[in-house]
Amino acid sequence: MVRAIVLFEDAPDAERYQQHLDEFGSKVECSAFRHGRTIGSPLGEVRFQHYAEFEWADHESFEAAANSPEFAAAGQDAMEMGIPFTVHFVEVG
């Protein structure tokens, strides 16, 4: 299983984020997508305010999605929201 973890430094505007999901995120081929606001940290300070995650069953389906125009467009639109974020690709064993 492969996951793409997206961590936003600030919470996106709800209406703008819904537009992002409708127009871009929902078009990325994946087996699951989750997102939500960050509610806490064991160290007290929350570094990231919003979380999003794409999931694929295997490395091949991840590669296909990661190299698709839809994935690139979703990333471009996320950058256009103007909120700093990081993306991590994780192989889950």
C-alpha positions as CSV (number, residue, x, y, z in Angstrom):
1,M,0.0,0.0,0.0
2,V,1.2,3.5,-0.8
3,R,-0.1,6.8,0.7
4,A,0.5,10.4,-0.2
5,I,0.3,12.5,3.0
6,V,-0.3,16.2,2.6
7,L,0.2,18.5,5.6
8,F,-1.0,22.1,5.4
9,E,0.6,24.7,7.7
10,D,-2.7,26.6,7.9
11,A,-6.3,25.6,7.6
12,P,-7.7,26.3,4.1
13,D,-10.8,28.4,3.6
14,A,-13.6,25.8,3.7
15,E,-15.3,27.1,0.5
16,R,-12.0,27.2,-1.5
17,Y,-10.9,23.8,-0.2
18,Q,-14.3,22.3,-1.3
19,Q,-13.7,23.8,-4.7
20,H,-10.3,22.2,-4.8
21,L,-11.7,18.8,-3.9
22,D,-14.6,19.0,-6.4
23,E,-12.5,20.2,-9.3
24,F,-9.1,18.5,-8.7
25,G,-8.8,16.1,-5.8
26,S,-11.8,14.0,-6.6
27,K,-10.3,13.4,-10.1
28,V,-7.1,11.7,-8.8
29,E,-7.4,7.9,-9.3
30,C,-6.9,6.3,-5.9
31,S,-8.5,3.6,-3.6
32,A,-9.2,6.1,-0.8
33,F,-9.0,9.8,0.0
34,R,-9.3,11.3,3.5
35,H,-8.8,14.8,4.9
36,G,-9.5,16.8,8.0
37,R,-8.4,19.4,10.4
38,T,-5.6,18.7,12.9
39,I,-6.9,18.6,16.4
40,G,-3.8,18.2,18.6
41,S,-0.3,17.0,19.1
42,P,1.3,15.0,22.0
43,L,3.8,17.8,22.3
44,G,1.2,20.5,22.6
45,E,2.0,22.6,19.6
46,V,0.3,21.7,16.4
47,R,2.6,22.4,13.4
48,F,0.1,21.6,10.7
49,Q,-3.5,22.6,10.7
50,H,-5.0,20.4,7.9
51,Y,-4.3,16.9,6.7
52,A,-5.1,15.1,3.4
53,E,-4.2,11.6,2.4
54,F,-4.5,9.6,-0.9
55,E,-4.2,5.8,-0.7
56,W,-3.3,3.3,-3.4
57,A,-3.3,-0.5,-3.1
58,D,0.1,-1.0,-4.7
59,H,3.2,0.8,-6.0
60,E,2.0,0.4,-9.7
61,S,-1.3,2.1,-9.1
62,F,0.5,4.9,-7.2
63,E,3.0,5.4,-10.0
64,A,0.1,5.6,-12.6
65,A,-1.7,8.2,-10.5
66,A,1.4,10.2,-9.5
67,N,2.3,10.6,-13.2
68,S,-1.2,11.6,-14.3
69,P,-2.3,15.0,-15.4
70,E,-5.0,14.9,-12.7
71,F,-2.4,14.5,-9.9
72,A,-0.3,17.4,-11.3
73,A,-3.4,19.6,-11.6
74,A,-4.4,18.9,-8.0
75,G,-0.9,19.8,-6.8
76,Q,-0.9,23.0,-8.9
77,D,-4.2,24.0,-7.5
78,A,-3.1,23.2,-4.0
79,M,-0.1,25.6,-4.5
80,E,-2.5,28.3,-5.8
81,M,-4.4,28.2,-2.5
82,G,-1.3,29.9,-1.1
83,I,-0.9,27.8,2.0
84,P,2.5,26.2,2.6
85,F,2.3,22.4,2.6
86,T,4.5,19.3,2.5
87,V,3.9,16.0,0.7
88,H,5.3,12.7,1.8
89,F,5.0,9.4,-0.1
90,V,4.8,6.4,2.3
91,E,5.0,2.7,1.6
92,V,2.8,1.0,4.2
93,G,4.0,-2.6,5.0
